[in-house]
Amino acid sequence: MSEQKDYYVSMIRGKKYALMAGPFATHNEALYWVGPVKKEASRLDPFCDFDLFGTCSKPVNHDNKMGWLNVYIGAKPRELSK
């Protein structure tokens, strides 16, 4: 049985990364949000046009964070366990 994952839209700038949206229950949900996240991030910071956007996953646990653009794009992430 495979490990349960949280999926995020991520951004890479240089050697740093950010969890932009999520966590989502499936990789397909995260993929759906890549375009809207990039568009909104570029609106807030035009330098984002030069950053890399994609998806990533983390094992599900209570320490996982919410993506910081969720409220800007209207994403409904998976509810984190407490």
Secondary structure, 3 states (H helix, E strand, C coil): CCCCEEEEEEEEECCEEEEEEEEECCHHHHHHHHHHHHHHHHHHCHHHHHCEEEEEEEECCCCCCCCCCHHHHCCCCCCCCC
